[in-house]
Amino acid sequence: MTTNADERRVLDAVPTGLFIGGRWRPAENGATAKVEDPATGEVLTEVADASPADGMDALAAAHAAQPTIAAMAPRERSEILRRAYDLLHERIDDLALLMTLEMGKPFAEAKGEVVYASEFLRWFSEEAVRIDGGYQVAPNGQTRFLTIRQPVGVCVFVTPWNFPLAMGTRKIAPAVAAGCASVIKPAPQTPLTMLAFAQVLADAGLPDGALNVINATDAGAVMEPILRDGRARKMSFTGSTPVGKLLLSQASDKVMRSSLELGGNASFIVLDDADVDAAVEGAMIAKMRNMGEACTAANRFYVQRGVAGEFTAKLAERMGALKVGRGTEEGVNVGPLIDAKGLDKVTDLVADAVAAGASVAIGGKAQDGPGYFYPPTVLTDVPVNSRLNHEEIFGPVAPITVVDSADDALAAANATEFGLVNYVYTRDLNRALHIAENLDSGMIGLNTGLVSNPAAPFGGVKESGLGREGGNVGIDEFLETKYVAIGYSG
């Protein structure tokens, strides 16, 4: 349980300007934007609201810093990331409280995100000193091939509100490790956590201009000139598929290296030979992490008929036992949704499913009072063609559709334009391998409800994105391979 004094102290400590060229400054036109507490609807503070001119200043600062960070010894870049990792752990309580205030997730879960986010710093601090090249004799013996891996150049990042720290470190850490300066625009709902992290990196010794943070409510006006300018050479975005497509089209103007982590619409398949208790436990993680506001959240539940009744009853019991409230309160499991738009979307999707024939096992109605709260909800007999099975819910709603066979579940899971992650519960190895090999997704949770790990490659197929973040391939997105042919006469 935190106090008002704790909250005020944490908010007052956060820089609220733009971070450009290593210094904090107001927007050039003096504009500010309000940051709201989604649990109360009250304004927490105001931050500088960047103009297109501010965005170009940030790009210029990153471009000026690029030679400096690229020339740093790999070990030096590694040590900066390691110091930032240590600082995150030293400041974990304040960072978690800040995240809870602006995003809504329970304090314990916010602390978990700080730990998760810090692991990207540690992982890529280790990758920084392992960037390799090669030397090869040509097949005819008359030439030598030298390959060099060099920083791609200035990077532009756009991050979402649902994981305001982890989505930043997942991009910034490999950029720093590879020797790339960057400009990052956090989501307007949750800029405070990224502003606090910028100060962490500055305290860890990152050179001025190597990271620039611009908050902007008019994201399109600010980001498009940056992407079309030509000085930035890499764009990475996490968010909705429509926005990702727009940014990709703008980045294509200068043929920028691009990576996108977009919509999810994950299926959660429970077959009749599954360990039902384990499946329920996995479902609670896959569905309720971050109040369901995650691209990896289980969105569609396909349960084979033989275990559908047991699974539904046990999941509804677990969901109904969760405590809903402000994330700073003791014992709260489920915080508010991010804003009124998010709450309205969840409410509409549930109403649409019920009108189409779905039944409410638990929850199903937004609570009265301040804040954007929606109770944990389980729906049964959800028609396959309902909007819930085709749109990301981004809320604590588990829609269950009964299927007759593993093949039916597989077909339903693949019947989407998305392909980020799917979850499968079965104790039959052949079934597991068959489904895993035939699911159209970049990631699969097999008998587990959690796939996110800094040491593993994260990303999707189809309209869920391009490229991979994390793992030993995560740094590849920030490196170019240069080939030098060397004449050799022996």
C-alpha positions in Angstrom: 0.0 0.0 0.0 1.5 3.3 -1.1 0.7 6.8 0.4 -0.2 10.0 -1.4 3.2 11.3 -0.3 4.9 8.4 -2.0 3.0 9.1 -5.2 3.7 12.8 -5.1 7.4 12.2 -4.5 7.7 9.8 -7.4 5.8 12.1 -9.8 7.8 15.2 -8.7 11.1 13.4 -9.4 10.3 12.6 -13.0 11.7 15.0 -15.6 8.7 16.2 -17.7 10.5 17.8 -20.7 11.8 16.5 -23.9 15.2 14.8 -23.7 17.2 16.0 -26.7 21.0 16.0 -27.0 21.5 15.0 -23.4 19.5 17.9 -21.9 15.9 18.4 -20.7 14.0 21.1 -22.4 10.4 22.3 -23.0 8.7 21.9 -26.4 9.7 24.7 -28.7 6.1 26.1 -28.7 5.6 25.6 -25.0 2.9 22.9 -25.5 2.2 20.4 -22.8 0.0 17.3 -22.6 -1.8 15.8 -19.6 -1.0 12.4 -18.2 -4.0 10.7 -16.6 -4.4 8.1 -13.8 -6.7 5.5 -15.4 -7.8 4.3 -12.0 -9.3 7.7 -11.2 -9.5 9.7 -14.4 -7.5 12.4 -12.6 -4.5 14.2 -14.1 -1.2 13.1 -12.6 1.0 15.7 -14.2 1.8 17.4 -17.6 4.7 16.7 -19.9 6.2 18.6 -22.8 4.3 17.9 -26.1 6.7 17.9 -29.0 6.1 19.7 -32.3 7.5 18.5 -35.7 10.4 21.0 -35.2 11.2 19.3 -31.8 11.2 15.9 -33.6 13.7 17.1 -36.2 15.9 18.5 -33.4 15.9 15.1 -31.8 16.8 13.5 -35.1 19.7 16.0 -35.6 20.9 15.2 -32.0 20.9 11.5 -32.7 22.6 12.0 -36.0 25.4 14.1 -34.4 25.9 11.5 -31.7 26.0 8.5 -34.1 29.7 8.6 -34.8 30.5 8.8 -31.1 28.5 5.8 -30.0 29.5 3.8 -33.1 33.2 4.4 -32.2 32.9 3.3 -28.6 34.6 0.1 -27.6 32.1 -2.8 -27.4 33.0 -3.3 -23.8 32.3 0.3 -23.0 28.8 0.1 -24.5 28.4 -3.2 -22.6 29.2 -1.6 -19.3 26.8 1.3 -19.8 24.0 -1.2 -20.3 25.1 -3.2 -17.2 25.2 0.0 -15.1 21.7 0.8 -16.3 20.6 -2.7 -15.3 21.9 -2.2 -11.8 20.2 1.3 -11.6 16.8 -0.2 -12.6 17.1 -2.6 -9.7 18.1 0.1 -7.3 15.1 2.3 -8.3 12.7 -0.6 -8.8 10.1 0.6 -6.3 9.8 4.1 -7.6 9.8 3.0 -11.2 7.1 0.4 -10.5 4.9 3.0 -8.6 5.3 5.4 -11.5 4.2 2.8 -14.0 1.2 1.8 -11.8 0.1 5.4 -11.6 0.2 6.2 -15.3 -0.7 2.7 -16.8 -2.8 1.1 -14.0 -1.3 -2.3 -13.6 -1.0 -3.6 -10.0 2.2 -2.6 -8.2 3.5 -6.1 -7.9 3.0 -6.7 -11.6 4.7 -3.4 -12.4 7.8 -4.5 -10.3 7.7 -7.7 -12.5 7.9 -5.5 -15.6 10.9 -3.6 -14.3 12.7 -6.9 -13.7 11.7 -8.1 -17.2 12.8 -4.9 -18.8 16.1 -4.9 -17.0 16.9 -8.3 -18.4 17.1 -6.8 -21.9 19.8 -4.6 -20.6 21.7 -7.5 -19.1 21.2 -9.7 -22.2 22.4 -7.1 -24.7 25.2 -6.0 -22.5 26.5 -9.5 -23.0 25.7 -9.5 -26.8 27.6 -6.2 -27.3 31.0 -7.9 -26.9 30.1 -10.8 -29.2 29.4 -8.9 -32.4 31.5 -10.9 -34.9 32.7 -10.9 -38.5 34.5 -13.3 -40.7 37.5 -14.2 -42.9 37.2 -16.7 -45.7 39.2 -18.0 -48.6 37.3 -17.8 -51.9 36.6 -21.1 -53.7 39.2 -20.3 -56.4 41.8 -19.4 -53.8 42.6 -16.1 -55.4 40.5 -13.8 -53.2 39.9 -13.4 -49.5 36.5 -12.4 -48.1 36.4 -10.1 -45.1 33.0 -9.5 -43.5 32.5 -6.7 -41.0 29.3 -6.1 -38.9 28.7 -2.4 -38.3 25.9 -0.3 -36.7 23.0 0.3 -39.0 22.9 3.9 -37.9 20.3 6.2 -36.3 17.2 4.4 -35.1 13.6 5.6 -34.6 11.5 3.8 -32.1 7.7 4.1 -31.3 6.5 2.2 -28.2 3.1 1.4 -26.8 1.5 2.1 -23.5 0.9 -1.4 -22.2 4.5 -2.2 -21.3 6.0 1.3 -21.0 9.4 0.2 -19.8 10.0 -3.3 -21.3 9.0 -2.2 -24.9 11.6 0.5 -24.6 14.5 -1.5 -23.3 13.7 -4.3 -25.8 14.6 -1.7 -28.6 17.1 0.6 -26.9 19.3 -2.1 -25.4 20.3 -3.8 -28.7 20.6 -0.4 -30.3 23.2 0.7 -27.7 24.9 -2.7 -27.8 25.3 -2.4 -31.6 26.4 1.3 -31.5 23.3 3.0 -32.7 21.9 6.4 -31.5 18.1 6.6 -31.4 15.0 8.7 -31.1 12.1 7.2 -29.2 8.5 8.3 -28.9 6.6 6.7 -26.1 2.8 6.4 -26.1 1.1 9.6 -25.0 -0.8 7.7 -22.2 2.4 6.6 -20.5 5.4 8.9 -21.2 6.6 9.1 -17.6 8.2 5.7 -17.3 10.3 6.3 -20.5 11.3 9.7 -19.2 12.5 8.2 -16.0 14.4 5.5 -18.0 16.1 8.2 -20.1 17.5 9.6 -16.8 18.7 6.1 -15.9 20.7 5.8 -19.1 22.1 9.3 -18.7 23.2 8.4 -15.1 24.7 5.2 -16.5 27.0 7.2 -18.8 25.3 7.0 -22.2 26.7 9.8 -24.4 24.6 12.9 -25.0 22.3 12.5 -28.0 22.7 8.7 -28.1 19.1 8.5 -26.8 16.5 11.2 -27.4 12.9 11.0 -26.0 10.1 13.0 -27.5 6.5 12.9 -26.2 4.0 13.8 -28.9 0.2 13.7 -28.9 0.2 14.4 -32.7 2.4 11.4 -33.5 1.7 11.5 -37.2 2.9 15.1 -37.7 6.0 14.5 -35.6 7.1 11.1 -36.8 6.5 11.3 -40.6 9.2 14.0 -41.2 11.7 12.0 -39.2 11.0 8.8 -41.2 11.1 10.6 -44.5 14.3 12.6 -43.7 16.9 10.0 -44.6 19.3 10.4 -41.7 17.6 7.7 -39.7 18.3 4.2 -41.0 16.2 1.9 -38.8 12.6 2.0 -37.6 11.1 -0.2 -35.0 7.5 0.0 -33.9 5.3 -2.0 -31.4 1.6 -1.4 -31.6 -1.4 -1.8 -33.7 -1.3 -3.3 -37.2 -2.9 -0.2 -39.0 -0.4 2.2 -37.4 2.5 -0.2 -38.2 1.4 -0.4 -41.9 1.4 3.4 -42.0 4.8 3.8 -40.5 6.2 1.1 -42.8 4.9 2.9 -45.8 6.6 6.1 -44.6 9.8 4.3 -43.8 9.9 2.8 -47.3 10.4 6.3 -48.8 14.1 6.0 -47.7 14.2 2.2 -47.7 14.7 2.1 -43.9 15.4 -1.1 -42.2 12.2 -1.8 -40.4 10.9 -4.2 -37.7 7.3 -4.3 -36.5 5.6 -6.1 -33.6 1.9 -5.7 -34.3 -1.5 -7.2 -33.5 -1.8 -10.6 -31.8 -5.2 -12.3 -31.6 -3.6 -15.3 -30.0 -5.5 -18.6 -29.7 -5.4 -20.8 -26.6 -6.1 -24.4 -27.5 -7.0 -27.0 -24.9 -7.3 -30.6 -26.2 -9.1 -33.4 -24.5 -5.9 -35.1 -23.3 -4.6 -31.9 -21.6 -3.9 -31.5 -17.9 -6.9 -29.3 -17.3 -5.5 -27.8 -14.1 -2.3 -26.9 -15.8 -4.2 -25.4 -18.7 -6.3 -23.2 -16.4 -3.1 -22.0 -14.7 -1.6 -21.2 -18.1 -4.8 -19.5 -19.2 -4.6 -17.2 -16.2 -1.1 -16.1 -17.2 -1.8 -15.9 -20.9 -5.1 -14.0 -20.4 -4.7 -11.9 -17.3 -1.1 -10.7 -17.6 -1.4 -6.9 -17.8 -5.2 -7.1 -17.4 -5.3 -8.8 -20.8 -3.8 -5.6 -22.4 -1.0 -7.4 -24.2 -0.4 -8.4 -27.8 0.5 -11.9 -26.5 -2.7 -12.2 -24.5 -4.9 -15.2 -25.2 -7.7 -13.8 -27.2 -9.6 -16.9 -28.5 -10.1 -20.0 -26.4 -10.7 -23.2 -28.4 -11.5 -26.1 -26.0 -12.2 -29.6 -27.1 -15.6 -30.8 -26.1 -14.4 -33.6 -23.7 -12.8 -31.1 -21.3 -14.8 -27.9 -22.1 -17.1 -28.1 -19.1 -14.3 -28.7 -16.6 -12.0 -26.1 -18.1 -14.7 -23.4 -18.2 -15.9 -24.0 -14.6 -12.4 -23.9 -13.2 -11.3 -20.9 -15.3 -14.5 -19.0 -14.2 -13.8 -19.8 -10.6 -10.2 -18.5 -10.8 -11.2 -15.4 -12.7 -14.1 -14.6 -10.4 -11.7 -14.7 -7.4 -9.5 -11.9 -8.7 -9.6 -8.5 -6.9 -10.2 -5.5 -9.0 -9.0 -2.0 -7.9 -6.4 0.7 -8.1 -3.0 -0.9 -8.6 -1.6 0.8 -5.6 -4.0 -1.0 -3.2 -3.1 -4.0 -1.2 -4.1 -7.4 -2.8 -5.3 -6.0 -6.1 -4.9 -8.4 -9.0 -6.6 -6.5 -11.8 -6.2 -2.7 -12.4 -8.1 -0.4 -14.7 -8.0 -0.5 -18.5 -5.9 2.3 -20.0 -8.6 4.8 -21.0 -12.2 5.3 -21.9 -11.6 4.1 -25.5 -10.2 0.8 -24.2 -13.1 0.3 -21.8 -15.7 1.1 -24.5 -14.1 -1.4 -26.9 -14.2 -4.3 -24.4 -17.7 -3.4 -23.4 -18.8 -3.4 -27.1 -17.1 -6.7 -27.9 -18.7 -8.5 -25.0 -22.2 -7.1 -25.9 -21.7 -8.2 -29.5 -20.8 -11.7 -28.4 -23.8 -12.0 -26.0 -26.1 -10.7 -28.7 -24.8 -13.4 -31.0 -25.6 -16.2 -28.5 -22.7 -16.3 -26.0 -23.4 -16.9 -22.4 -21.7 -15.1 -19.4 -20.1 -17.5 -16.9 -18.6 -14.7 -14.8 -18.3 -10.9 -15.1 -19.6 -9.3 -18.3 -20.5 -5.8 -17.2 -18.3 -2.7 -16.5 -18.5 -1.5 -12.9 -19.8 1.9 -11.9 -17.7 4.7 -10.5 -14.5 6.5 -11.5 -11.8 4.8 -13.5 -11.8 2.5 -16.5 -12.4 -0.8 -14.7 -13.8 -4.0 -16.3 -14.2 -7.2 -14.3 -12.6 -10.5 -15.3 -15.0 -12.2 -17.6 -15.6 -15.7 -19.0 -18.0 -16.2 -21.9 -19.1 -19.6 -23.2 -20.7 -20.8 -26.4 -19.0 -17.9 -28.3 -19.8 -18.1 -32.0 -16.8 -18.5 -34.2 -17.8 -15.6 -36.3 -18.3 -13.1 -33.4 -16.1 -10.0 -33.3 -14.4 -11.4 -30.1 -12.8 -14.1 -32.3 -11.5 -11.6 -34.9 -10.5 -8.5 -33.0 -8.0 -8.1 -30.2 -9.9 -7.7 -27.0 -7.1 -6.0 -24.9 -9.0 -6.6 -21.7 -9.8 -9.3 -19.1 -12.2 -11.3 -21.2 -11.9 -15.0 -22.0 -14.2 -16.1 -24.8 -14.6 -19.9 -25.0 -15.6 -21.8 -28.2 -16.0 -25.5 -28.1 -14.4 -27.6 -30.9 -14.8 -31.3 -31.7 -11.2 -32.1 -32.7 -7.6 -31.0 -32.8 -7.9 -30.3 -36.5 -10.9 -28.0 -35.9 -8.9 -26.1 -33.3 -6.0 -25.8 -35.6 -8.1 -24.5 -38.5 -9.9 -22.0 -36.2 -6.6 -20.8 -34.8 -5.2 -20.2 -38.3 -8.3 -18.4 -39.5 -6.9 -14.9 -38.9 -4.7 -12.4 -40.6 -2.5 -12.3 -37.4 0.2 -14.7 -36.4 2.1 -13.6 -33.3 1.6 -16.3 -30.7 -0.6 -19.3 -30.0 -0.9 -21.5 -26.9 -1.5 -25.3 -26.9 -2.2 -27.7 -24.1 -1.9 -31.4 -24.8 0.0 -34.3 -23.3 0.3 -36.1 -26.6 3.7 -35.4 -28.2 2.7 -36.2 -31.7 -0.3 -33.9 -31.5 1.8 -31.2 -30.0 4.4 -31.4 -32.7 1.8 -31.6 -35.5 0.0 -28.5 -34.2 3.2 -26.6 -33.4 4.5 -27.2 -36.9 1.2 -26.2 -38.6 0.2 -23.1 -36.6 0.8 -19.9 -38.5 2.6 -17.9 -35.8 6.0 -16.7 -34.9 5.8 -18.1 -31.3 4.0 -21.0 -29.6 3.5 -21.6 -25.9 3.3 -25.4 -25.5 1.9 -26.3 -22.1 2.9 -22.8 -20.9 1.1 -19.5 -20.7 4.2 -17.3 -21.0 6.4 -17.0 -24.0 8.1 -13.6 -23.5 11.8 -13.9 -22.6 14.7 -11.5 -23.4 16.8 -14.5 -24.4 14.3 -15.8 -27.0 13.4 -14.3 -30.4 10.1 -12.4 -30.2 8.0 -11.7 -33.2 5.2 -12.8 -35.5 4.3 -13.7 -39.1 1.5 -12.5 -41.5 0.1 -9.1 -40.3 1.7 -9.5 -36.8 4.9 -8.0 -37.9 8.4 -8.2 -39.4 11.7 -9.1 -37.8 12.6 -10.4 -34.3 13.4 -8.8 -31.0 15.4 -10.4 -28.2 17.5 -13.6 -28.3 20.8 -14.0 -30.1 19.2 -12.7 -33.3 17.8 -9.5 -31.7 21.0 -7.5 -32.3 21.0 -8.5 -36.0 18.3 -5.9 -36.7 20.7 -3.2 -35.7 23.8 -4.3 -37.7 24.7 -4.2 -41.4 27.1 -6.7 -42.8 29.9 -5.2 -45.0 31.8 -7.4 -47.4 35.4 -6.6 -48.4 37.0 -8.5 -51.2 40.8 -8.7 -50.9 43.0 -9.6 -53.8 45.5 -12.3 -52.9 48.5 -13.4 -55.0 50.0 -15.9 -52.6 
